Amino acid sequence: MTPSVRAVRAHNFHYNYLLPSTLTRKHALNPKLPRQSRTTPVFAIRRHTSTMISERDLFTYTSGRYLYNEKLRLAERYVEFNVEALKRIAAKAVDRDSTASIKKLAEGGFNRVFLLTMNDGFEVIVKIPYLLAVPQKLTTESEVATLDFLRGKSIPVPKVYAWSSDKENEVGTEYIVMEKATGKPLTDRWFNITPKEMLKLVTSYVDIEKKLFSFPFAAHGSLYYKETLPQNLRVDLYSPGELGDDRFCIGPVTDYMFWSGKRANFDLNRGPC
């Protein structure tokens, strides 16, 4: 079972209250990580910041503290990588001479997000998954293919400049280098826009969802590039007779619920089906 999450905001902090229902004595993803307790909630205090930090802090979870089982929770979110290699790859991906700076932008439930600024001021986003983000490799491959597919359907999603699902690369971890979205966060504007603007915004989201549900996919699963999956793990994107992009296919579902904890060791059909 995955943890249920309750969020409470007090003062300038954001609290995440995680209620694990089943925990094993050994970590399911990496047996070398500290042992887990069988029960007891985890209470994380998160303070978001966008200030420049040391290179060591780029690898670690710095958005807050865990009041219980902190050693395990931080180990799950510790990802060391070659910073200079990442900066070099990002600059090359957008045809720039070099990367001037790297800054941790956010830390989510499964990824760490960085803002890289090029020598001419151009900015890109880099996502690096935590150890607990499963299924490893497939998740990155599916996300990149899905973003590419959606852009081809005129749905506003970031452009991917470079990516790797192989941990044995020059950077030392999986990564996605993508376009930085323009504009301001909706949380900064919501209470300052008119009701008409709110209606237009919400309606635009509904229109996007209607378009997403209109695609005649042939099976249940996740999107991939055909070249990333073996033949036995993929099916055609659309049913026979439907026109589609031959680069894409449907493969195993990447939903965390199918891979978390002991489920990762089950020999079961995770799609496509």
GUPA-228568 format. One record per atom (N, C-alpha, C): x, y, z; residue in three letters; atom name; residue number from 1. Coordinates in steps of 0.1 Angstrom, whole numbers. Each point is the difference from the previous one (the first is absolute). Example, Ala and Ser with C-alpha at 12.3 -4.5 7.8 and 13.67 -1.06 7.14 Angstrom:
2
     xx     yy     zz  residuo  atomo  num
    132    -57     78      Ala      N    1
     -9     12      0      Ala     CA    1
      9     12      0      Ala      C    1
     -4     11     -7      Ser      N    2
      9     11      0      Ser     CA    2
     -8     11      8      Ser      C    2
This chain:
273
     xx     yy     zz  residuo  atomo  num
      9    -12      0      Met      N    1
     -9     12      0      Met     CA    1
      9     12      0      Met      C    1
     -4     10     -8      Thr      N    2
      8     13      1      Thr     CA    2
     -5      9     11      Thr      C    2
      9      9      5      Pro      N    3
     -4      8     11      Pro     CA    3
    -11     10     -4      Pro      C    3
    -10      3      9      Ser      N    4
     -9     10     -2      Ser     CA    4
      7     13      4      Ser      C    4
     -4     11     -6      Val      N    5
      7     13      3      Val     CA    5
    -10     10      4      Val      C    5
      2      7     11      Arg      N    6
     -8     11      5      Arg     CA    6
      9     12      1      Arg      C    6
     -4     12     -6      Ala      N    7
      8     12      1      Ala     CA    7
     -7     10      9      Ala      C    7
      9      6      8      Val      N    8
     -5     11      9      Val     CA    8
      9     12     -1      Val      C    8
     -6     11     -2      Arg      N    9
      8     12     -1      Arg     CA    9
     -1      9     13      Arg      C    9
     11      3      6      Ala      N   10
      0      9     12      Ala     CA   10
     12      9     -1      Ala      C   10
     -3     13      1      His      N   11
     10     11     -1      His     CA   11
      6     -1    -14      His      C   11
     14     -1      0      Asn      N   12
      6      0    -13      Asn     CA   12
      6    -14     -4      Asn      C   12
     -6    -10      7      Phe      N   13
      5    -14     -2      Phe     CA   13
    -11     -8     -7      Phe      C   13
      5    -11     -7      His      N   14
    -10     -9     -6      His     CA   14
      3    -14      6      His      C   14
    -10     -6      6      Tyr      N   15
      2    -12      7      Tyr     CA   15
     -6    -12     -8      Tyr      C   15
      7    -10     -2      Asn      N   16
     -5    -12     -7      Asn     CA   16
     -1    -11     11      Asn      C   16
    -11     -6      2      Tyr      N   17
     -2    -10     10      Tyr     CA   17
     -2    -13     -8      Tyr      C   17
     10     -9      0      Leu      N   18
     -1    -12     -7      Leu     CA   18
     -4    -12      9      Leu      C   18
     -9     -8     -4      Leu      N   19
     -5    -11      8      Leu     CA   19
      3    -13     -7      Leu      C   19
     11     -6      2      Pro      N   20
      3    -13     -7      Pro     CA   20
     -8    -11      6      Pro      C   20
     -6     -8     -8      Ser      N   21
     -8    -11      5      Ser     CA   21
      7    -13      0      Ser      C   21
     10     -2     -9      Thr      N   22
      8    -12      1      Thr     CA   22
     15      3     -3      Thr      C   22
      9     -3      9      Leu      N   23
     14      2     -2      Leu     CA   23
      8    -13      2      Leu      C   23
     10     -2     -7      Thr      N   24
      8    -12      2      Thr     CA   24
     13      3      8      Thr      C   24
      6    -11      5      Arg      N   25
     12      2      8      Arg     CA   25
     12      4     -9      Arg      C   25
      0     -5    -12      Lys      N   26
     10      5    -10      Lys     CA   26
     -6      9    -10      Lys      C   26
      7     10     -5      His      N   27
     -5      9    -10      His     CA   27
     -2     -8    -13      His      C   27
    -12      2     -6      Ala      N   28
     -4     -8    -11      Ala     CA   28
      8      4    -13      Ala      C   28
      5     12     -1      Leu      N   29
      7      5    -12      Leu     CA   29
     15     -2      2      Leu      C   29
      5      2     12      Asn      N   30
     14      0      1      Asn     CA   30
      3     -6     14      Asn      C   30
      4    -13      1      Pro      N   31
      2     -7     13      Pro     CA   31
     11      7      8      Pro      C   31
      9      8     -6      Lys      N   32
     11      7      7      Lys     CA   32
     -5     12      8      Lys      C   32
    -12      4     -3      Leu      N   33
     -6     12      8      Leu     CA   33
     -3     -5     14      Leu      C   33
     -1     10     10      Pro      N   34
     -4     -4     13      Pro     CA   34
    -13     -8      1      Pro      C   34
     -1     -8     11      Arg      N   35
    -12     -8      1      Arg     CA   35
    -12      9      3      Arg      C   35
    -12     -5     -4      Gln      N   36
    -12      7      2      Gln     CA   36
     -7     -6     12      Gln      C   36
     -8      8      6      Ser      N   37
     -9     -4     11      Ser     CA   37
    -13     -5     -6      Ser      C   37
     -7     -9      7      Arg      N   38
    -13     -6     -5      Arg     CA   38
    -11     10      0      Arg      C   38
     -1      9     10      Thr      N   39
    -11      9      0      Thr     CA   39
      6     14      6      Thr      C   39
     -9      9      2      Thr      N   40
      3     13      6      Thr     CA   40
      1     11    -11      Thr      C   40
     -7     10      1      Pro      N   41
     -1     11    -10      Pro     CA   41
     13      8     -1      Pro      C   41
      2      6    -12      Val      N   42
     11      8     -2      Val     CA   42
     -5     14     -2      Val      C   42
      7     10      7      Phe      N   43
     -5     13      0      Phe     CA   43
     11      9     -6      Phe      C   43
     -2      6    -12      Ala      N   44
     11      7     -6      Ala     CA   44
     -4     15      1      Ala      C   44
     10      8      3      Ile      N   45
     -2     15      0      Ile     CA   45
      8      5    -12      Ile      C   45
     -6      7     -9      Arg      N   46
      6      4    -12      Arg     CA   46
      0     15     -1      Arg      C   46
     12      6     -2      Arg      N   47
      1     14     -2      Arg     CA   47
      6      2    -14      Arg      C   47
     -7      6     -9      His      N   48
      4      1    -14      His     CA   48
      9     12     -1      His      C   48
     11     -1     -8      Thr      N   49
      9     11     -2      Thr     CA   49
      5     -1    -14      Thr      C   49
      4     12     -6      Ser      N   50
      6      0    -13      Ser     CA   50
     13      7      0      Ser      C   50
      7      0     11      Thr      N   51
     13      6      1      Thr     CA   51
     11     -9     -4      Thr      C   51
     11      5     -4      Met      N   52
     11     -8     -5      Met     CA   52
      6     -8     12      Met      C   52
      3    -13     -3      Ile      N   53
      5     -9     11      Ile     CA   53
     13     -6     -5      Ile      C   53
      6     -8      9      Ser      N   54
     13     -6     -3      Ser     CA   54
     -2    -12     -9      Ser      C   54
     10     -5     -6      Glu      N   55
     -1    -11     -9      Glu     CA   55
     -5    -13      7      Glu      C   55
      5     -1     13      Arg      N   56
     -5    -12      8      Arg     CA   56
    -15      0      2      Arg      C   56
     -5     12      2      Asp      N   57
    -15      1      2      Asp     CA   57
     -8     -3    -13      Asp      C   57
      7      1    -11      Leu      N   58
     -7     -4    -12      Leu     CA   58
     -5    -15      0      Leu      C   58
      8     -8      7      Phe      N   59
     -3    -14      1      Phe     CA   59
    -10     -4     11      Phe      C   59
     -2      8      9      Thr      N   60
     -7     -4     12      Thr     CA   60
    -14      8      1      Thr      C   60
     -8     -6      8      Tyr      N   61
    -13      6      3      Tyr     CA   61
      1     12     10      Tyr      C   61
     -2     12     -4      Thr      N   62
      2     12      8      Thr     CA   62
    -13      8      2      Thr      C   62
    -11     -5     -4      Ser      N   63
    -13      7      2      Ser     CA   63
     -6     -1     14      Ser      C   63
      6     -7      8      Gly      N   64
     -5     -2     14      Gly     CA   64
      6    -11      7      Gly      C   64
     -7     -4     11      Arg      N   65
      5    -11      9      Arg     CA   65
    -11    -10      2      Arg      C   65
      4    -13      2      Tyr      N   66
     -9    -10      4      Tyr     CA   66
      1     -3     15      Tyr      C   66
    -11      0      7      Leu      N   67
      1     -2     15      Leu     CA   67
      0    -14      3      Leu      C   67
     -2     -9     -9      Tyr      N   68
      1    -15      2      Tyr     CA   68
      6     -6    -12      Tyr      C   68
      9    -10      3      Asn      N   69
      7     -8    -10      Asn     CA   69
      7      9    -10      Asn      C   69
      6     11      4      Glu      N   70
      6     10     -9      Glu     CA   70
     11     -6     -8      Glu      C   70
      8     -9      6      Lys      N   71
     12     -5     -7      Lys     CA   71
     -4     -8    -12      Lys      C   71
    -11     -7      1      Leu      N   72
     -5     -8    -12      Leu     CA   72
     -6     10    -10      Leu      C   72
     -9      9      5      Arg      N   73
     -6      9    -10      Arg     CA   73
     10      8     -8      Arg      C   73
     10      5      7      Leu      N   74
     11      8     -7      Leu     CA   74
      8     -9    -10      Leu      C   74
      3    -13      5      Ala      N   75
      7     -9     -9      Ala     CA   75
     -7     -3    -13      Ala      C   75
    -14     -1      1      Glu      N   76
     -8     -3    -12      Glu     CA   76
      1     12     -9      Glu      C   76
      3     12      5      Arg      N   77
     -1     12     -9      Arg     CA   77
     14      5     -3      Arg      C   77
     10     -7      4      Tyr      N   78
     14      4     -3      Tyr     CA   78
      4     -5    -14      Tyr      C   78
      4      9     -9      Val      N   79
      4     -4    -13      Val     CA   79
     13      8     -4      Val      C   79
     11     -6      0      Glu      N   80
     13      7     -3      Glu     CA   80
      2     -2    -15      Glu      C   80
      5     11     -6      Phe      N   81
      2      0    -15      Phe     CA   81
     12      9     -3      Phe      C   81
      5     -1    -13      Asn      N   82
     11      8     -4      Asn     CA   82
     -6     14     -5      Asn      C   82
      2     10      8      Val      N   83
     -6     13     -2      Val     CA   83
      6      6    -13      Val      C   83
     13      0     -2      Glu      N   84
      6      6    -11      Glu     CA   84
     -5     -7    -13      Glu      C   84
     -1    -13      0      Ala      N   85
     -5     -8    -11      Ala     CA   85
    -14      4     -4      Ala      C   85
     -9      2     10      Leu      N   86
    -13      4     -2      Leu     CA   86
     -1     14     -6      Leu      C   86
      8      9      5      Lys      N   87
      1     14     -5      Lys     CA   87
      5      0    -15      Lys      C   87
      9     -9     -3      Arg      N   88
      6      0    -13      Arg     CA   88
    -11     -6    -10      Arg      C   88
     -7    -11      4      Ile      N   89
    -10     -6     -9      Ile     CA   89
    -12     10     -2      Ile      C   89
     -4      7     10      Ala      N   90
    -11      9     -1      Ala     CA   90
      4     11    -10      Ala      C   90
     12      6      2      Ala      N   91
      4     11     -9      Ala     CA   91
      1     -5    -15      Ala      C   91
      5    -12     -2      Lys      N   92
      1     -5    -14      Lys     CA   92
    -14     -3     -5      Lys      C   92
    -10     -4      8      Ala      N   93
    -13     -3     -5      Ala     CA   93
     -8     12     -5      Ala      C   93
      4     12      5      Val      N   94
     -7     12     -4      Val     CA   94
      9      9     -8      Val      C   94
     12     -6     -5      Asp      N   95
      9      7     -8      Asp     CA   95
      6     13      6      Asp      C   95
      4     -2     13      Arg      N   96
      6     11      7      Arg     CA   96
     15     -4      3      Arg      C   96
      8     11      3      Asp      N   97
     14     -3      2      Asp     CA   97
      2     -7     14      Asp      C   97
     -7      4     10      Ser      N   98
      2     -5     13      Ser     CA   98
    -12      3      9      Ser      C   98
      0     -7     12      Thr      N   99
    -10      3     10      Thr     CA   99
      6      8     11      Thr      C   99
     -6     12      2      Ala      N  100
      6      9     10      Ala     CA  100
     -4     -4     14      Ala      C  100
    -12     -5      3      Ser      N  101
     -4     -4     13      Ser     CA  101
    -10    -11      1      Ser      C  101
     -1     -6     11      Ile      N  102
    -10    -11      2      Ile     CA  102
     -6      3     14      Ile      C  102
    -13     -1      1      Lys      N  103
     -7      3     13      Lys     CA  103
    -11    -10      2      Lys      C  103
     -1     -5     12      Lys      N  104
    -11     -9      3      Lys     CA  104
    -13      8      0      Lys      C  104
    -10     -4     -8      Leu      N  105
    -12      8     -1      Leu     CA  105
    -11     -6      9      Leu      C  105
     -1    -13      1      Ala      N  106
    -11     -6      8      Ala     CA  106
      4    -15      2      Ala      C  106
     -7     -6     10      Glu      N  107
      1    -14      4      Glu     CA  107
    -13     -6      1      Glu      C  107
     -4     -8     -9      Gly      N  108
    -14     -6      0      Gly     CA  108
      0    -13      7      Gly      C  108
    -11     -8     -3      Gly      N  109
     -1    -13      6      Gly     CA  109
      9    -10     -6      Gly      C  109
      4      2    -13      Phe      N  110
      8    -11     -6      Phe     CA  110
     12      6     -8      Phe      C  110
      0     13     -2      Asn      N  111
     11      6     -7      Asn     CA  111
      6     13      6      Asn      C  111
     12      3     -3      Arg      N  112
      7     12      4      Arg     CA  112
      1      9    -13      Arg      C  112
     -4     12      1      Val      N  113
      0      9    -12      Val     CA  113
     10     11      2      Val      C  113
      8      2    -11      Phe      N  114
     10     11      0      Phe     CA  114
     -2     10    -11      Phe      C  114
      5     12      3      Leu      N  115
     -1     11    -10      Leu     CA  115
     15      2     -5      Leu      C  115
      2     -2    -12      Leu      N  116
     14      3     -6      Leu     CA  116
     -1     12     -9      Leu      C  116
     10      9      3      Thr      N  117
      0     13     -8      Thr     CA  117
     13     -1     -8      Thr      C  117
     -2      3    -13      Met      N  118
     11     -1    -10      Met     CA  118
      8     13      1      Met      C  118
     11      0     -8      Asn      N  119
      9     12      1      Asn     CA  119
     -6     12     -6      Asn      C  119
    -11     -1     -8      Asp      N  120
     -7     11     -6      Asp     CA  120
    -13      4      7      Asp      C  120
     -3     -7     12      Gly      N  121
    -12      2      7      Gly     CA  121
    -11     -9     -3      Gly      C  121
      1     -8    -10      Phe      N  122
    -11    -10     -4      Phe     CA  122
     -1    -10     11      Phe      C  122
    -13     -4      4      Glu      N  123
     -2     -9     11      Glu     CA  123
     -6    -13     -4      Glu      C  123
      4    -11      6      Val      N  124
     -7    -13     -2      Val     CA  124
     -2     -7     13      Val      C  124
     -9    -10      0      Ile      N  125
     -4     -7     11      Ile     CA  125
      6    -14     -1      Ile      C  125
      5     -6     11      Val      N  126
      5    -13      0      Val     CA  126
     -7     -8     12      Val      C  126
     -5    -12     -4      Lys      N  127
     -7     -8     10      Lys     CA  127
      9    -13      2      Lys      C  127
      2     -3     13      Ile      N  128
      8    -12      4      Ile     CA  128
     -9     -8     10      Ile      C  128
     -3    -12     -3      Pro      N  129
     -8     -8      9      Pro     CA  129
      7     -5     12      Pro      C  129
     -7     -2     11      Tyr      N  130
      5     -6     12      Tyr     CA  130
      1    -15     -1      Tyr      C  130
      7     -6      9      Leu      N  131
      1    -15      1      Leu     CA  131
    -14     -6      1      Leu      C  131
     -9      6      7      Leu      N  132
    -13     -6      2      Leu     CA  132
     -9      2    -12      Leu      C  132
      4      7    -10      Ala      N  133
     -9      2    -12      Ala     CA  133
      1    -13     -8      Ala      C  133
    -11     -8     -1      Val      N  134
      0    -12     -7      Val     CA  134
    -12      0    -10      Val      C  134
      1     -8    -11      Pro      N  135
     11     -8     -4      Pro     CA  135
     12      8     -5      Pro      C  135
     12     -3      4      Gln      N  136
     11      7     -5      Gln     CA  136
      2     -3    -15      Gln      C  136
      6      9     -7      Lys      N  137
      2     -1    -15      Lys     CA  137
    -13      2     -8      Lys      C  137
    -10     -8      3      Leu      N  138
    -13      0     -7      Leu     CA  138
     -7     14      2      Leu      C  138
      1      5     12      Thr      N  139
     -7     12      3      Thr     CA  139
      6     12     -8      Thr      C  139
     13      1     -1      Thr      N  140
      6     10     -8      Thr     CA  140
     -3     -1    -15      Thr      C  140
      1    -12     -5      Glu      N  141
     -3     -3    -14      Glu     CA  141
    -14      3     -3      Glu      C  141
     -9     -3      8      Ser      N  142
    -14      3     -3      Ser     CA  142
     -4     14      1      Ser      C  142
      6      7     10      Glu      N  143
     -3     15      1      Glu     CA  143
      5      7    -12      Glu      C  143
     12     -3     -4      Val      N  144
      6      7    -12      Val     CA  144
     -9     -3    -12      Val      C  144
     -4    -12     -3      Ala      N  145
     -8     -3    -11      Ala     CA  145
    -14      6      1      Ala      C  145
     -5      0     12      Thr      N  146
    -14      7      1      Thr     CA  146
      1     14     -2      Thr      C  146
     10      7      4      Leu      N  147
      1     15     -2      Leu     CA  147
      2      2    -15      Leu      C  147
      7     -8     -7      Asp      N  148
      2      2    -14      Asp     CA  148
    -13     -3     -8      Asp      C  148
     -7    -10      4      Phe      N  149
    -13     -3     -6      Phe     CA  149
    -10     11      2      Phe      C  149
     -1      6     12      Leu      N  150
     -9     10      3      Leu     CA  150
      3     13     -8      Leu      C  150
     13      3     -1      Arg      N  151
      4     12     -8      Arg     CA  151
     -4     -1    -14      Arg      C  151
      0    -13     -5      Gly      N  152
     -4     -2    -14      Gly     CA  152
    -15      1     -2      Gly      C  152
     -7      0     11      Lys      N  153
    -15      2      0      Lys     CA  153
     -4     15      4      Lys      C  153
     10      9      0      Ser      N  154
     -2     14      3      Ser     CA  154
     -5      2     14      Ser      C  154
      4     -9      9      Ile      N  155
     -3      2     14      Ile     CA  155
     12      7      7      Ile      C  155
     -2     11      7      Pro      N  156
     11      7      6      Pro     CA  156
      8     -7     11      Pro      C  156
     11     -7     -3      Val      N  157
      8     -6      9      Val     CA  157
     15      4     -3      Val      C  157
      9     -1      9      Pro      N  158
     14      4     -2      Pro     CA  158
      7     -9    -11      Pro      C  158
      9      6     -8      Lys      N  159
      8     -7     -9      Lys     CA  159
     11     -7      7      Lys      C  159
      3    -12     -4      Val      N  160
     12     -7      6      Val     CA  160
     12      2     -9      Val      C  160
     11      5      6      Tyr      N  161
     12      3     -7      Tyr     CA  161
     10    -12      0      Tyr      C  161
      0     -7     11      Ala      N  162
      9    -11      1      Ala     CA  162
     -5     -9     12      Ala      C  162
      4    -13      0      Trp      N  163
     -5     -8     10      Trp     CA  163
      9    -13      0      Trp      C  163
     -1     -7     11      Ser      N  164
      7    -13      1      Ser     CA  164
     -7     -8     11      Ser      C  164
     -4    -13     -3      Ser      N  165
     -6     -9      9      Ser     CA  165
     10    -10      6      Ser      C  165
     13      2     -4      Asp      N  166
     11    -10      4      Asp     CA  166
      8      7     11      Asp      C  166
      1     -6     11      Lys      N  167
      7      6     12      Lys     CA  167
     15      0     -3      Lys      C  167
      5     -9     -9      Glu      N  168
     14     -1     -3      Glu     CA  168
      4     10    -11      Glu      C  168
     -6     11      0      Asn      N  169
      4     10     -9      Asn     CA  169
     11     10      6      Asn      C  169
      3     10     -7      Glu      N  170
     11      9      4      Glu     CA  170
     -4      8     13      Glu      C  170
    -13      2      1      Val      N  171
     -5      8     12      Val     CA  171
     -1     -9     12      Val      C  171
     -3    -13     -2      Gly      N  172
      0    -10     11      Gly     CA  172
    -14     -2      6      Gly      C  172
    -10      5     -7      Thr      N  173
    -14     -2      4      Thr     CA  173
     -9      2    -12      Thr      C  173
    -13     -4      1      Glu      N  174
    -10      4    -10      Glu     CA  174
     -2     15      1      Glu      C  174
     -4      6    -12      Tyr      N  175
     -3     14      0      Tyr     CA  175
     -8      3    -12      Tyr      C  175
     -7     12      1      Ile      N  176
     -7      6    -11      Ile     CA  176
      3     15      0      Ile      C  176
      5      4    -11      Val      N  177
      2     15     -2      Val     CA  177
    -11      5     -9      Val      C  177
     -8      9      6      Met      N  178
    -12      5     -8      Met     CA  178
     -1     15      1      Met      C  178
     -9      5     -9      Glu      N  179
     -4     14     -1      Glu     CA  179
     -5      5     13      Glu      C  179
      3     12      3      Lys      N  180
     -6      7     12      Lys     CA  180
    -12      7     -5      Lys      C  180
    -12     -3      7      Ala      N  181
    -12      6     -4      Ala     CA  181
      0     15      3      Ala      C  181
     -6      8     -9      Thr      N  182
     -1     14      2      Thr     CA  182
    -11      4      9      Thr      C  182
     -1     12      5      Gly      N  183
    -11      5      8      Gly     CA  183
      3     -1     15      Gly      C  183
    -11      2      8      Lys      N  184
      1      0     14      Lys     CA  184
     -9    -12      6      Lys      C  184
      4     -5     12      Pro      N  185
     -8    -11      6      Pro     CA  185
    -14      5      3      Pro      C  185
    -10     -9     -3      Leu      N  186
    -14      4      2      Leu     CA  186
     -2      4     15      Leu      C  186
      7     -6      9      Thr      N  187
     -2      3     14      Thr     CA  187
      4     15      3      Thr      C  187
      8      6     -8      Asp      N  188
      3     14      1      Asp     CA  188
    -10      9     -6      Asp      C  188
     -9     -5     -8      Arg      N  189
     -9      9     -7      Arg     CA  189
    -15     -3      2      Arg      C  189
     -3    -12      6      Trp      N  190
    -14     -4      1      Trp     CA  190
     -9     10      6      Trp      C  190
      4      6     11      Phe      N  191
     -9      9      8      Phe     CA  191
      1     14     -6      Phe      C  191
      7      2    -11      Asn      N  192
      1     14     -6      Asn     CA  192
     -7      0    -14      Asn      C  192
     -5    -11     -4      Ile      N  193
     -7      0    -13      Ile     CA  193
    -15      1      1      Ile      C  193
     -6      4    -11      Thr      N  194
    -15      2      1      Thr     CA  194
     -7    -13     -2      Thr      C  194
    -13     -1      4      Pro      N  195
     -8    -12     -2      Pro     CA  195
      0     -4    -14      Pro      C  195
      0      9     -9      Lys      N  196
     -1     -4    -15      Lys     CA  196
     14     -6     -4      Lys      C  196
     11      5      6      Glu      N  197
     13     -6     -3      Glu     CA  197
      1    -14      6      Glu      C  197
     -6     -2     12      Met      N  198
      0    -13      7      Met     CA  198
     -8    -10     -9      Met      C  198
    -11      4     -5      Leu      N  199
     -9     -9     -8      Leu     CA  199
      8     -4    -13      Leu      C  199
      6     10     -6      Lys      N  200
      8     -3    -12      Lys     CA  200
     11    -10      3      Lys      C  200
      7      2     11      Leu      N  201
     11     -9      3      Leu     CA  201
     -5    -14      3      Leu      C  201
    -10     -1      8      Val      N  202
     -5    -14      3      Val     CA  202
     -6     -6    -12      Val      C  202
     -6      7     -9      Thr      N  203
     -6     -5    -12      Thr     CA  203
     12     -5     -9      Thr      C  203
     11      7      0      Ser      N  204
     11     -5     -8      Ser     CA  204
      6    -13      5      Ser      C  204
     -1     -2     13      Tyr      N  205
      5    -13      5      Tyr     CA  205
    -10    -11     -4      Tyr      C  205
    -13      3      1      Val      N  206
    -10    -10     -4      Val     CA  206
      2     -4    -15      Val      C  206
      3     10     -8      Asp      N  207
      2     -3    -15      Asp     CA  207
     12     -9     -2      Asp      C  207
     10      2      8      Ile      N  208
     12     -9     -1      Ile     CA  208
     -4    -14      4      Ile      C  208
     -7     -1     11      Glu      N  209
     -4    -14      4      Glu     CA  209
     -9     -7    -10      Glu      C  209
     -9      8     -6      Lys      N  210
     -9     -6    -10      Lys     CA  210
      9     -5    -12      Lys      C  210
     10      7     -3      Lys      N  211
      9     -4    -11      Lys     CA  211
      7    -13      4      Lys      C  211
      5      0     12      Leu      N  212
      8    -12      5      Leu     CA  212
     -9    -13     -1      Leu      C  212
    -13      2      4      Phe      N  213
     -9    -12      1      Phe     CA  213
     -4     -4    -14      Phe      C  213
      2      8    -10      Ser      N  214
     -4     -3    -14      Ser     CA  214
      9     -9     -8      Ser      C  214
     12     -2      5      Phe      N  215
     10     -8     -7      Phe     CA  215
     -5    -15      0      Phe      C  215
     -1     -6    -11      Pro      N  216
     -5    -14     -1      Pro     CA  216
     11    -10      3      Pro      C  216
      6      0     12      Phe      N  217
     11     -9      3      Phe     CA  217
     -5    -15      0      Phe      C  217
      9     -9     -4      Ala      N  218
     -4    -14     -3      Ala     CA  218
      1     -8     13      Ala      C  218
      7      5     10      Ala      N  219
      1     -9     12      Ala     CA  219
      3      9     13      Ala      C  219
      0     -7     11      His      N  220
      3      7     13      His     CA  220
     14     -2      3      His      C  220
      7     11      4      Gly      N  221
     14      0      3      Gly     CA  221
      5     14     -1      Gly      C  221
     13      2     -2      Ser      N  222
      7     13     -1      Ser     CA  222
      6      1    -14      Ser      C  222
      2     13     -4      Leu      N  223
      6      3    -13      Leu     CA  223
     15     -1      0      Leu      C  223
      6     -5    -11      Tyr      N  224
     14     -1     -1      Tyr     CA  224
      4      2    -15      Tyr      C  224
     13      2     -2      Tyr      N  225
      5     -1    -14      Tyr     CA  225
      2    -15     -2      Tyr      C  225
     -4     -4    -12      Lys      N  226
      2    -14     -4      Lys     CA  226
     14     -5      2      Lys      C  226
     10      9     -3      Glu      N  227
     14     -5      1      Glu     CA  227
      5     -3     14      Glu      C  227
     -8      5     10      Thr      N  228
      5     -2     14      Thr     CA  228
     -5    -13      6      Thr      C  228
    -10     -7     -6      Leu      N  229
     -5    -12      5      Leu     CA  229
      2    -13     -9      Leu      C  229
      1    -11      6      Pro      N  230
      1    -13     -8      Pro     CA  230
    -14     -3     -6      Pro      C  230
      0     -7    -10      Gln      N  231
    -13     -3     -7      Gln     CA  231
    -11     -6      9      Gln      C  231
      5     -9      9      Asn      N  232
    -10     -7      9      Asn     CA  232
     -6      9     10      Asn      C  232
      4     13      2      Leu      N  233
     -5      9     10      Leu     CA  233
     -7     12     -6      Leu      C  233
     -4     -1    -13      Arg      N  234
     -6     11     -6      Arg     CA  234
    -11     -4    -10      Arg      C  234
    -10      9     -2      Val      N  235
    -10     -2    -10      Val     CA  235
     -2     13     -7      Val      C  235
     -7      0    -11      Asp      N  236
     -2     12     -8      Asp     CA  236
     -8     10      8      Asp      C  236
      3     13     -4      Leu      N  237
     -6     11      8      Leu     CA  237
    -15      0     -2      Leu      C  237
     -5     -2    -13      Tyr      N  238
    -14      0     -3      Tyr     CA  238
     -5    -13     -5      Tyr      C  238
    -13     -2     -1      Ser      N  239
     -6    -12     -5      Ser     CA  239
      3      0    -16      Ser      C  239
     -1    -11     -6      Pro      N  240
      2     -1    -14      Pro     CA  240
    -10      9     -8      Pro      C  240
      5      7    -10      Gly      N  241
     -8      9     -7      Gly     CA  241
      1     14      4      Gly      C  241
      5      3     12      Glu      N  242
      2     13      6      Glu     CA  242
     14      5     -4      Glu      C  242
      0     13     -5      Leu      N  243
     13      6     -3      Leu     CA  243
      7      5     12      Leu      C  243
     13     -3      2      Gly      N  244
      8      5     11      Gly     CA  244
     14      1     -3      Gly      C  244
      8      6      9      Asp      N  245
     14      2     -1      Asp     CA  245
      7    -14      2      Asp      C  245
      7     -5    -10      Asp      N  246
      7    -13      1      Asp     CA  246
     11      0     10      Asp      C  246
      4     12      6      Arg      N  247
     11      0      9      Arg     CA  247
     -4     -5     14      Arg      C  247
    -13      0      3      Phe      N  248
     -5     -3     13      Phe     CA  248
     -7    -13      1      Phe      C  248
      0     -5     12      Cys      N  249
     -7    -13      3      Cys     CA  249
     -6      1     15      Cys      C  249
     -7    -10      3      Ile      N  250
     -5     -1     14      Ile     CA  250
      8    -12      7      Ile      C  250
      5      2     12      Gly      N  251
      7    -10      7      Gly     CA  251
     -4     -1     14      Gly      C  251
      8     -5      9      Pro      N  252
     -4     -2     14      Pro     CA  252
     -4     13      7      Pro      C  252
    -10     -1      9      Val      N  253
     -4     11      7      Val     CA  253
     10      5     10      Val      C  253
      2     13      1      Thr      N  254
     10      5      9      Thr     CA  254
     -5      5     13      Thr      C  254
    -13     -2      2      Asp      N  255
     -7      5     13      Asp     CA  255
      8     -6     12      Asp      C  255
      3      9      9      Tyr      N  256
      8     -4     12      Tyr     CA  256
     -7    -12      8      Tyr      C  256
    -13      0      0      Met      N  257
     -8    -10      7      Met     CA  257
      3    -14     -5      Met      C  257
      4     -2    -12      Phe      N  258
      3    -13     -6      Phe     CA  258
     14     -5      4      Phe      C  258
      9      9      5      Trp      N  259
     14     -3      2      Trp     CA  259
      5      2     14      Trp      C  259
     -8      7      9      Ser      N  260
      5      4     13      Ser     CA  260
      2    -12      9      Ser      C  260
     10      2      9      Gly      N  261
      3    -10     11      Gly     CA  261
      2    -14     -6      Gly      C  261
     -6    -10      6      Lys      N  262
      2    -14     -4      Lys     CA  262
     -6     -3    -13      Lys      C  262
     -9      8     -5      Arg      N  263
     -6     -2    -13      Arg     CA  263
     11      0    -11      Arg      C  263
     11      7      2      Ala      N  264
     11      0    -10      Ala     CA  264
      5    -14     -3      Ala      C  264
     -1     -9     10      Asn      N  265
      5    -14     -2      Asn     CA  265
    -10    -10     -6      Asn      C  265
    -12      5     -2      Phe      N  266
    -11     -9     -5      Phe     CA  266
      2     -3    -15      Phe      C  266
     -1    -12     -4      Asp      N  267
      0     -3    -14      Asp     CA  267
    -15      0     -5      Asp      C  267
     -3     12     -5      Leu      N  268
    -14      2     -4      Leu     CA  268
     -1      9    -13      Leu      C  268
    -11     -1     -6      Asn      N  269
     -2      8    -12      Asn     CA  269
     -4     14      3      Asn      C  269
      9     10     -3      Arg      N  270
     -3     14      2      Arg     CA  270
     -3      7    -13      Arg      C  270
     -4     -8    -10      Gly      N  271
     -4      6    -13      Gly     CA  271
     11     -1    -10      Gly      C  271
     -3      3    -12      Pro      N  272
    -13      6     -5      Pro     CA  272
    -11    -11     -1      Pro      C  272
    -12      4      2      Cys      N  273
    -11    -10      0      Cys     CA  273
    -13      7     -5      Cys      C  273
